[in-house]
Amino acid sequence: MSTETPRSTGTPLPIATGTPVPTNTLRPSPTLRPTRTPNMTATQRFETYAAEAQKYYDLGYISTADGKFVEYDDFSEEWAQMGWYNWWILGEEAENFYLSAHVKWSSAYQNAVNSGCGFAFAIQRNTDHYAVFLDRSRVIFLVSNSKGTREVELTRGNPNVRFGNPAEADFVLFVKGRYAFVLVDGLPKGEYLLLPSQQVRGKLGLTLLSGTNRDYGTRCEMTNLHAFFPSE
């Protein structure tokens, strides 16, 4: 069990053209702390998770239904810096996994630009990472390293969605080898090819993309937040 203090950073994301091409470097922001709460003692809860893992194994998203579940406390944060995102590191480090949550998000400005909740993974000490967001109009899947931040190649699927403001949905991210998969409300929204030159194993985290500078900016809430780590 990791005891590392979660930390957040800000990453610029100018996306007025629909293509994220940030040019500035990461900068630190205040630390916030999602708290992990394992809750695998309840038989009913375990059976629900086990059935979920079996379903995802049958669909080919994970390599085995055997593994470890970690359950987290509910998450709620706000961020008011348009075109930037924050992450909050979880204690786990993994290469193959899935993260699942029921997400609710809203922006103080009705016509806010791309914004929403999401997950980060493969977070390295030098801040290289991947970040995946559920926006009102599409799934945004980014990779960030010394060369900048850009979108990850979509190899299959349609990442477009349609939500209002506020919005809510079930959101699941799978990482299996060099591929990642995203489900929204149980529907596949994309298969993505990860970079062969970038480390996949790393810290996991939660992300929030702000779409406006007004008032609270963008607010993100996550419930039923849990992760599965298959036996390797």
N, C-alpha and C positions, 0 to 999 in steps of 0.2 A: 504494500500500500504506500503510495507516494505521499510525502509530507511537504512537497514543494508548494510554496505559496502561489496561488493563482495570480496572474497579472494580466493587464489589458494594455493594448497598444492601439494607436490610431493609424489607419492606412488611408491615403487619399484615393478617391475613386471618381474622377470626373467622367460621367457617363451620359452627357447630354446628347452625344451622337449615337448612343446605344451600344457602343463598343468601349469597354473599360480599358483605358490606357493611362494609368497613373504614372507620373514622372517624379514625384517627390519621394523622400525616404520615410520610413516608419518613424513615428515619434511617440514617446511614452505618454500615458495618461494615467489618472488615478487608479489604483488597484481596487478591484471589486472581487467578491468571493462567493462563487456558487459552492454550496456545501454538499458533499457526498453523504448519502444515507443508505447503506446496504439494507435491504429488507427482504431477504430470501428465506425467512423463517416461516412465513405463511404459506401453507400448502397450496391454497387456491391461487395465490400470486405466482408461485413457482410453476404451477401447471399452465397458467395463462402464458407465461413467458416461454415455457417449453414448447407449447403448441405453436406459438408465433415463430420460434426458431425452426421448427419442423416445416412449417409452411414456406418459409423463405429458403430453406434447403431444397425443398421439392421444386421451387421455382428457379433454382440455380444461382441465387444471389450469395449464398455462403457455401463453404466447402464441406461443412459438417454441422449437424444440429447439436453436437456435443460441445460444451464450452462453459464459459462463466458469464453470468449477468451481473451488472452493476446498476443500481438504481440511484437516482439523484434527487435532491430536493427541487421543488419548483423554482424557476428562474424568472426574474422580472427586472428589466433595466430600461433606461431611456438614454437617448443620445441625440444631441442637437448640433450636428456639424454636417451640413449637406455635402454629399459626395465622399464621406469618410465612413470607415467601419472600424469597430472595436472587436476584440476577442477577449474571452475570459477562459484561462487554461483550466482544464480538469486534471485530476491526478494521474489518469491512466496514460500509458504509452503503448501504441499498438501499430501493427501493419495491416492486419486483416480484422475487420470488425463491422458492426453496424451501430448507428446512433439513431434513436427514434424519439419523437416528441409530438405532442399536440401543441401547435404554436398559434398564438394570437398576436397580431401586430396592428398598429395604427400610426398615422402621422398627423401632426397638429395642422398641417396644411393639406386641404383636400386634394390638390393637384401636385403633391410632392413627387419628386423624381424617384427613380428606383430606390426601394427601401424594403427592409424586412428582417426576419429572423433567419438564423442558420447555424451551421456547424463549421468548425475549422479542424484540420487534421494535418499530420506530418509536420507539426510545428517543431522547428529546429532551434538550437541555441543561437544561431545567427539570424533568426526570425524568418527564414524560408518557410513557406507553408502553402496549404491549399485552403480555400474558403468557399463555402456553398451557401447561397441565400435563396429564400423563397420570397420573391417580389410579387406584387399584385398581378403582373403581366407575364412573368416567366421565371424559370430557375436560372440563377446567375452562378456560374462555376468558374472560380478564378485560381490561378497559381501565381505565387509571388516569390521572387528570388532576386539575386543581385542584378539581373537584367531588367527588372521591373515587374509589374503586375499586369496580367493579361488573362483572357478567357481560355479555358481548357477546350481541346477539340471534342466536339460532340460526334460520336461515331454512329449512334443510332437513337431514334426517338424524336419527340417534339417537346421542347422544354416550355412551350407556351401554356399559360394558365390564365384564368380570369377571376379576379377577386375585387371586392369593393374596398372601402376604407371606413371602418375597420374590417379586418379579415381574420379568418382562422382556418386551419387545416391540419391534418396529420402529415408529418414530414419525416421521411426516413432516408438516410444516406448509408449506402453499403460501399465498402472498399474491399476488393478481392484481387490480390495480385496487383497488376498494373491497370486494372479497370475499376471504375466507380459507377454506381447506379443510384438513381434517385426515384423515390416514389412520393407522390402527392395524393393524399386521400386514397391510398391503395392502388393508384394507377401509375404505371411506369412513365416517367417523363424524360428519361435520357440515360444513355450509356456513354461514358466518357473515358478517353484514353489518357492515362497519367504519363508524365514525362519520364522517359527511360533514364535520364541523367539526374533526376531529382529523387532524393531519399523519400520513401513512402512511410517508413516507420518513424514515429515521432509522437509528440504530445497531442492530445485531443482538446478541443475547446468549443465554446459557444460563441456565436457571432451576432452582431447587430449592425445593420447598414442604415445610416441616417439619410433621409430624403429631403430634409428641410432644416433651416436654422430657427424656425419659429417655435416659440414656447418650449414644450418638452421635446420637440424634434420628432423622433420616431420611438415608439414604445414597443417592447417585445416581451411577451410572457410565454414560458414553456411549462407545460405540465406533462405528467406521465413520461418523464424524461428518463431514458435508460439506454444502456449500451450492452452489446453482446460481443464476446471475444471467443471465437471458435478455438477448440483445441488444435494445436499444431504439432 
